[in-house]
Amino acid sequence: MNEQGSLEKLHAEICRVCNEHGVRREIVFIDDGSTDRTWQVMQSLAQRDTDTAAIRFRRNFGKAAALEAGFAQCKGEIAITMDADLQDDPDEIPRFLNKMDDGFDVVSGWKRVRHDPWHKVLPSRVFNGLVSGMTGVKLHDHNCGYKSYRREIFDEVRLYGERHRFVPVLAAARGWKVTEIEVLHHAREFGQSKYGVSRLLKGFLDLITIYLLTGFSGRPLHLIGGIGMFFFGAGGVGICYLTVRWCVSRLSDSMMDLHLHETAIFYYCILSVLLGAQFLLAGLLAELIVSRSDDRNSVYSIAERLP
């Protein structure tokens, strides 16, 4: 979006690298609702180079939509994504392809040395640590847009919202092999950063979604029911404790009578039991919905098939 100043140079650099290494190329530019001359530059490039395609959105739909449109357009076996601001170095393309030749299905870039202000770097590192810890996919830079994928992955992984940054996580959950390589990160020459606090917040919310999808999409009762069992058990233990105390107070002359209706903890225990029961019922309902769902997307991914 609004990268008119960098497109000519980016296109020339990609073509140079591919020609030097004998790589067949197919370049797909996505104009995500630009308000400058980005589309006119893309049109010119597509007219001059038959291996270049361009797609223009009617408005800004976000990076996930742009990637989905690009993957639908491309015809090659391997797709490499990069930003158009020249912070990603096209000379890294052969290294991505070599890693794919080693048998990996997703290769993620790691901008170990970043030319970004601290207020972008620090939240990004915190976010990457959370993603790695919650999902088990140990990448240093989940936010890096410089990645390579096998095209078949996107027959199984659907992009929307801010899920584009979690494709390695979603792919790994289905058995695809994921790794990373260090990549150069240049200082921005053209355009302005689209990164902001709102994008970071959306990323955290999508992380919760991804955690639920990869861990509990096929067994919601394990999550919801587990929470319910905790509340139900805590309330039940509390009620048993109060019941024993009430009986002892009635049998012992040395203890004051315990009036449960005057004890706040009694009502907290009842509330906890009710919450637990509701969570358990919600979990059972979710299991019924999953089992009766018309969604035919399989929970497995086939690597090879013999006759």
N, C-alpha and C positions, 0 to 999 in steps of 0.2 A: 504494500500500500504506500503510495506516494514515494516511489523510488526512481523517478525519472532520470536522476543524475547518475545512477550506478548501473543501469541495465545494459548499456552498450559495452561497458568495460567487463561486466560479469559474463556476458555472452561470449565476448572475445576470449576471455580467460578459460572458460569451460571448453570452447572449441579447440584452443591451443593444447590444453592438457589431454583431451581425448585424442587428438591427432598425433601427438607425440608418443602416446602409449598404445596406439592402435585400438582404441575403445570405440565401439559403435555407440553413437549418442542419439538421444531423443530429448530435447529440451522443452519443458512445459512451463510457461510463465502463467501465473494466476494474478489477475488484477482484482484485489479484494476491496473494491469500492474507492479507488483513488480519486482525488479531486484535482490532481495536477495533470501533466501530459504523459503519465505512465502508460496509458493505453495506446496512445499514438506511437510511442517508442516501441512497444510490444508489437504493434501492427507492422511497423517497418522491419523489425527483426524477423518476424514470421514470413513476410513477403520475400525477404532476401535469402532466407535459409529454409529449405524444404524440410529440414529435420527439427524445426522449431515450431511449436504450437503456442497459442495464447488463448486464455479464457478470461472474460471480463464478467464479474458479478454486478448485479444491478445496484447493490449497496454492500456495505461492509458486513460480512457474515462470520468473520473470525478465522483463525488459523486452521482449526479442525475442518471446517467446510472447505477451505482452500486446498488442504491436503487431500481430502476425499475426492474433490473434483480432479485434482492432478493425477491421483492413482487410477481413477476411472478413465482418464485420457491416455495414459501411458500404456505402451504395448510390450515393453521389455520385461525380462525376467527379474531384474534388480532395479529398484528405484532409490535414488539418493535425493534427500531433501536438504535444502539450505536456504538461508535468508538472502535477500537480494541487496543487502546493504554493504556487501564486500567485507564484512567482518569474518565471514567464513571463507577459507582459502581453497579455491578450486584445485590447487596442487595436491590436496589431500585425497582427491578422488581415487587414484590408484591404490592408496593404502586401504581405503574402505573395501575396494574390490578384492584385494589380496586377502583380507580378513574373511570376506564372504567365501572365497575359494577354499579357505581352511575348514569350511563346513558350518559356519555360523549363519543364522537366519536374520538376525538384527545386529547391527553394529552401531553403537551410539558414540558420538563425539564427546570428548571431555576437555573442556577449556580450562586446563590447569592454570594457565596464566591469563587472566582476564583484563581487558582494557575497558573496564566499566567502573563507575563510581561505587564507593563502599556501600551506599544505601541500596544498591542493586545486588551486590555480591553477597553481603551478609544474610539477607532474607533468603536468597537462593540457596546458600549452603545449609541453612536451617531446614529449608523445605526438602532438599535432596537427602539430608540425613533422616528426616521423618519418613520419606517415601521408601528409602532402603530398609529402614527398621521395620516398618509396618508391612511391607510386601515381600521382603526377603530377596528382592532383586537388587544386588549390590552394585549400583552405578554411582559414580561421583557426580554426574551432571545430568540428571533426568531432564532438566530444562533445555539442554542444548538441542537446537533444531537441526543440527547437522548430523544426519543419520542415514543409514542404508538399510533397506528392507528387501526381503523376497516378496514379490508381488502377491503371491498366494495368501500371505498373511491377511491382506485386506479383504479376502473372501470370508474371513472368519471374525475379523475385528471391525466393528463399526465406530466411526468417529463422530463425536458431537461435543458441544460445550468446550471444555478445556482438556478433553481426553487425549488430545494428540501427544501430550507430554508423557502419557502413561502407556503408549503403545508397547514399549519393551516389557512392561509389567503384564499387560494383557496377553502378549505373545508368549511370555515365559509361563504364564498360568496354563496355556494350552500346549506346552511342551516344546515350543520353538527355542532354539539355542540363541542366547543373548550374550554379547560381550561389549567392550568399549575400547577405544583407542584415544590417545592424546591428540588433540588437534590445535593448530595455531589459531589465535584469536586476534584479529587486527583491530586497531582503533577505528571508530566510525568515521568515514569520509563524507558520506552523503546522508541526507534525510535526518529524521528524528526518531528517537527511541519510542516504541509503542508500549513499553513496560510501565506499569503503574501499580499502585496499591490494590486497586480493584481486581486486577488480573491475579495478583498473589492470593487474595482472599478467595477468588473463584477456584484457584488451584488447590487450596486447602480443602474446600468443600468437595471438589471432585475427588480428592484423595480418599475421603471417607467413602464416597460412592464406589471407587475402585476397590477399596479394601473389602467392602461388603460383597461386591460382584465376584471378586476372585476367591474369596474365602467362604461365602455362605449363599451364593445364588441358588445352588441346588439343594441346600439343607438349611432353610431359614429357621427351623425350629431349634437348631443347635445354638444359634445366636439369641433369638428372642426368648426361646425356652430357657436358655441358660440364665438370662437376666431374671426371668420369672422364678426360676428355682431358687435363686439367691434371695429375692424378696420373700418368697413363700417360706423358705427355710428359716430366714431371720425372724420373720413374724411368728412362725410356729414355735421356734425355740423360746422367744420372748413370752408367748402365751403359756407354754409349759412351765417356765420359770415362775410366772405370776400365779399359776394354778397351784404349784407346790407351796409357794409362800402363803397363799390364801388358806390352804388346808392346814399348814403348820400353825398359822395364827389362830385358827379355829380350835385346834387341839391343844394348844399350849396356853396355860393361864398366865405365863410371864410375858407374852407378846400381845401387843395391841392388835385388835382386829384390823385386817386389811380390807378396805372397801375398794374393789376394782374400779367402780364407776367414778371414783375420785382420783384415780391414778392416771396421769397423762400417758405414761408409757403403754398402758393397756390399749388406748386408742391408736397409738402409733403402731403397735403390733397388729391390730386388726387391719389398719390401713395397709401395712406391708403385706399381709396375707392376701388382701383383695387385689393389690397391685400385682402380686405374683401370679394370682389366678388369671388376671386379665392378660398378662404377658404370655402365659402358657396357652391360653385360648387363641391369642393373636398369632402365636407361632404355629399352632395347629391349623389355623385358617390359612396362613401363608403356605404351609405344606400342601394343603388341598389345592390352592391356586396354582402352585408350581406343578403339581402332578396332573392337573387338568388343563394346563396351558396349551394353547394352540401353536406356540412358538416351537418350530421344529429344529432350531439350531442345536446341533449336537454338543455335548459337553466334552467330546474328545476331538483330537486332530490326527488324521492319518498321514504318516510320513511316506509310506510306500504300500503298493497293493500288487500282489501277484495273481495271475489268473486262477 
